[in-house]
């Protein structure tokens, strides 16, 4: 097994390559294997020093601090899991082509439909007779559209909807 080299030392100890890479991954950095930078190592040491001071003073036992630490730990695990999945989930162009060939319908764009309307307003207090009259007018307009008359022209002329300005 390869030795885990020390990449930085400080008065409180040292930082190993594996710790540094975990820190970079936790930060969401894709360049975890890049050479350590002074700033990134300093950031790691600041967080480490604060965590050690919190432990020594007993602050880490307070529920809010514990929750924050647990959240950070969960985020680190999620970052590590994402890296693992990204490393394992490699799909070649050939595999994509095979999947498309097996199920071509699954990769087609859905048919687009343009929905238009022709709206005739009926007041809330309209009588049954008035409502029936509006229904007859709508049926007449529907029949005209089905017979081939321009729906856009019918909507523009008769609709109470604002869509009438765009062809219904």
RAHU-V236976 format. One record per pair of residues at least 12 apart in sequence whose ideal C-beta (glycine too) atoms are under 10 Angstrom apart, sorted by the first residue. I is the first residue (numbers start at 1). J is the second residue. D is the distance in Angstrom with one decimal. If there is no record, write none. Layout:
I & J & D
I & J & D
This chain:
2 & 17 & 9.6
3 & 16 & 9.4
3 & 17 & 9.2
4 & 16 & 4.6
4 & 17 & 5.6
4 & 18 & 5.0
4 & 19 & 8.4
4 & 20 & 10.0
4 & 21 & 9.8
5 & 17 & 5.1
5 & 18 & 9.2
5 & 20 & 9.8
6 & 19 & 9.6
6 & 20 & 9.8
7 & 19 & 8.3
7 & 20 & 5.2
7 & 21 & 9.4
7 & 35 & 8.5
7 & 36 & 4.6
7 & 40 & 10.0
7 & 41 & 6.9
7 & 44 & 9.8
8 & 20 & 7.7
8 & 36 & 6.6
8 & 38 & 8.6
8 & 40 & 9.7
8 & 41 & 4.6
8 & 42 & 8.9
8 & 44 & 8.3
8 & 45 & 7.5
10 & 41 & 8.7
10 & 42 & 9.3
10 & 45 & 5.8
10 & 48 & 9.1
10 & 49 & 8.7
11 & 45 & 9.8
11 & 49 & 9.7
12 & 45 & 7.7
12 & 48 & 7.6
12 & 49 & 6.6
12 & 52 & 7.2
13 & 45 & 9.3
13 & 48 & 8.5
13 & 52 & 9.5
15 & 36 & 7.9
15 & 41 & 6.1
15 & 44 & 6.3
15 & 45 & 7.1
15 & 48 & 8.1
17 & 33 & 9.2
17 & 36 & 8.0
19 & 41 & 9.9
19 & 44 & 7.3
19 & 48 & 8.7
20 & 32 & 8.4
20 & 33 & 9.9
20 & 34 & 9.7
20 & 35 & 9.6
20 & 36 & 5.2
20 & 37 & 9.8
20 & 40 & 7.5
20 & 41 & 6.8
20 & 44 & 6.7
21 & 33 & 6.7
21 & 34 & 9.3
21 & 36 & 9.2
21 & 83 & 10.0
22 & 44 & 9.3
22 & 76 & 7.1
22 & 79 & 8.9
22 & 80 & 7.6
23 & 36 & 9.4
23 & 40 & 7.3
23 & 41 & 8.5
23 & 43 & 7.8
23 & 44 & 4.5
23 & 45 & 9.8
23 & 47 & 8.0
23 & 48 & 8.9
23 & 76 & 9.0
24 & 36 & 8.5
24 & 37 & 9.6
24 & 40 & 6.6
24 & 43 & 9.9
24 & 44 & 8.7
24 & 79 & 9.6
25 & 76 & 7.6
25 & 79 & 5.1
25 & 80 & 6.2
25 & 82 & 8.9
25 & 83 & 5.9
26 & 44 & 9.3
26 & 47 & 9.5
26 & 72 & 7.9
26 & 73 & 9.5
26 & 75 & 6.8
26 & 76 & 4.5
26 & 77 & 9.5
26 & 78 & 9.5
26 & 79 & 5.5
26 & 80 & 8.2
27 & 40 & 7.9
27 & 43 & 8.1
27 & 44 & 9.2
27 & 75 & 10.0
27 & 76 & 9.7
27 & 79 & 8.2
28 & 75 & 9.1
28 & 79 & 6.3
28 & 82 & 8.9
28 & 83 & 9.9
29 & 79 & 9.3
30 & 83 & 8.9
30 & 86 & 9.3
32 & 79 & 9.7
32 & 83 & 7.6
47 & 72 & 9.0
51 & 65 & 9.9
51 & 69 & 7.7
51 & 72 & 9.2
54 & 68 & 9.8
54 & 69 & 8.3
55 & 69 & 9.7
114 & 167 & 8.8
114 & 168 & 9.8
115 & 163 & 9.6
115 & 168 & 9.4
116 & 145 & 9.7
116 & 151 & 6.1
116 & 152 & 7.8
116 & 155 & 6.6
116 & 159 & 9.4
116 & 161 & 9.6
116 & 163 & 6.8
116 & 164 & 9.7
116 & 166 & 8.2
116 & 167 & 6.2
116 & 168 & 3.9
117 & 151 & 9.6
117 & 155 & 7.4
117 & 159 & 7.2
117 & 161 & 5.9
117 & 163 & 5.8
117 & 164 & 9.0
117 & 168 & 5.8
118 & 137 & 9.9
118 & 138 & 7.3
118 & 141 & 5.8
118 & 142 & 8.1
118 & 145 & 7.8
118 & 151 & 7.2
118 & 152 & 9.9
118 & 154 & 6.1
118 & 155 & 4.7
118 & 156 & 9.5
118 & 157 & 9.6
118 & 158 & 6.5
118 & 159 & 4.6
118 & 160 & 9.0
118 & 161 & 7.4
118 & 163 & 8.5
118 & 164 & 7.8
118 & 168 & 5.4
119 & 138 & 9.0
119 & 155 & 8.5
119 & 158 & 9.2
119 & 159 & 5.2
119 & 160 & 5.3
119 & 161 & 3.8
119 & 162 & 9.1
119 & 163 & 7.6
119 & 164 & 8.2
119 & 168 & 8.7
120 & 133 & 9.7
120 & 134 & 5.1
120 & 135 & 8.8
120 & 137 & 6.1
120 & 138 & 5.8
120 & 141 & 8.2
120 & 158 & 7.1
120 & 159 & 7.2
120 & 160 & 5.8
120 & 161 & 8.9
121 & 134 & 8.2
121 & 159 & 9.4
121 & 160 & 4.2
121 & 161 & 8.6
122 & 134 & 5.1
122 & 135 & 8.9
122 & 160 & 9.4
137 & 158 & 7.7
138 & 158 & 9.2
140 & 154 & 9.9
140 & 158 & 9.6
141 & 154 & 5.5
141 & 155 & 8.7
141 & 157 & 9.3
141 & 158 & 6.0
141 & 159 & 8.8
142 & 154 & 9.1
144 & 158 & 9.6
145 & 168 & 9.1
150 & 167 & 8.6
150 & 168 & 9.6
151 & 167 & 7.1
151 & 168 & 5.5
152 & 164 & 8.8
152 & 166 & 8.4
152 & 167 & 3.6
152 & 168 & 5.9
153 & 167 & 8.6
153 & 168 & 9.1
154 & 167 & 9.7
154 & 168 & 7.3
155 & 167 & 6.2
155 & 168 & 2.8
156 & 168 & 7.4
